């Protein structure tokens, strides 16, 4: 998901067991998302974390074709 921010849109996907990677350029926003993700994982008894990547969506650190679907909510 591009423009993950604090994870508000990411969390329902996580709760629905959708495999997802969050990307945002803001370290403080990703830190807030990580806190929220950890909380959901604890509530669900999961270990590990969700991949959150700090990066610029104009230059993603993934190979072309790595994902079947890319979300960019709010016209990011």
Secondary structure by P-SEA (a helix, b strand, c coil): ccccccaaaaaaaaaacccbbbbbccaaaaaaaaaaaaaaaaaacccccccccccccccccccccccccccccccc
